[in-house]
Amino acid sequence: MNLTEQVQTETTSPRRRTVWLLVALGLVLAFVAVLAFGLRPKTSTVLQGRPAPDFELTAFNGEFNGQRFSLQDMRGQIVVLNFWASWCVECDKEMPLLEQAWNDYRDQGVWLIGVDYLDIDSEGLAYLDRFGTTYPNGPDIGSRIFQDYQCTGVPETFFIDREGMIQHVQIGPLTQPQLYGLLDRLLAAETEG
């Protein structure tokens, strides 16, 4: 190799490295952007104001044991769909409150439906017994309902109006004023409309 070829190779080599480095960096950044887009949180609150996904649940407790519930069959009723688990410490705070609301509102066309998420049936039933829960509850086989509602964890509660629209999503435990306020508002909407 003569001196001119050697100088030309040495001057193009750093340029090539810079170009390849920029191309590689661009590919890495594109990969990270695609990954970040796919990992952004999918939260149940995006369902608020939209039609509630239909669900089917077979109750495993009390007077409702073995009865099948679906949102489609409950059209015309207000539905409070609550996701819980026996291992969920935060669920302990709202379970007695939900039972009280069931007793106070069931005669007004309000259904409380509990969805036991990622639990063993015997543990879930023992949990319901511990709180004296009488409203219908059932296991979420394969986590289908949890996924359809884009839940982020437990407890999580969906307030569905008589037309099947999600009017409120509560992530975390409910308080008594909040729960009763939402139910009163859904019931009042019926008389206004």
C-alpha positions, 0 to 999 in steps of 0.5 A: 500500500502506498502512502496516499492509500494509507492516508486515505484509509486512515481518514475514512476509517474514523468517519466510517466508525462514526457513521456506524456508531450513529447508526447503532445508536439510532437503532438502540434508541428506536428499540428503547422507544418501542419497548417503552411504548409497550411497557407504558401502564395500561390502567383501568381508569381509561375505561371510565365513561366507556361500555363495561366489558361483559363478564361471566362469573359463577358465584361460590358463596352463600345463597348464590353458590353455583349461580352464573352472573353476567353483565349482559344479564344484569343490564338495567341494574346498577352493578358494582364490580369489586376485585379483591383477594384473601391475601390483600390487606387493603381489601380488609378495609372495604369488605365490611363496607361493601357488605353494608352497602349490599344490604342498604342498596340491593332493594333499589336495583344495585348489585354488588359482585365480588371477583376473587383474583388469583386466590385459592377457592378455600382461602377466598371462601374463608375470607368471605366467611370471616367478614360475613359477606353475603353478596355474590362472589366468584373466582376469576378463572384464568384472570380473564375478567381482571384483564378485560377490565385492565385492573392494576391490582386489588382492591379495584372497583367499577361502578356500572350504570343501568346502560352498562357504562362505567361511571367510576373506577376506584383503585384502592379501598373505598370509604363509606362516604365515597361508596354511598355517594357514588351509589346515590348519584347513580340512582339519582341519574335514573330519576333525572333521566 
